[in-house]
Structure formats: C-alpha cells, structure tokens
Amino acid sequence: LTLTLTLTLTLTLTLTLTLTLTLTLTLTLTLTPTSSP
C-alpha cells in the first residue's frame, strides 16, 4: 500500500510540476512579445 501511494504521489507531483512549468513557459512566451517591441 505504501509503495503504490508513494508512486501515485510522485506521479501526481511530477505531472503538476510539468503542467505548471509548461503553463508558465507559454505565458511568458506569449507575454514577452507584447511588452517588448
């Protein structure tokens, strides 16, 4: 039970991290051209 729990936790953590990273990257990429000419 502990193994599965840790595995799921790590998976969710990595997924959320990657999602947030991609979101921030896309946001910065889309926002940068507008601020700078």
Secondary structure by P-SEA (a helix, b strand, c coil): caaaaaaaaaaaaaaaaaaaaaaaaaaaaaaaaaacc
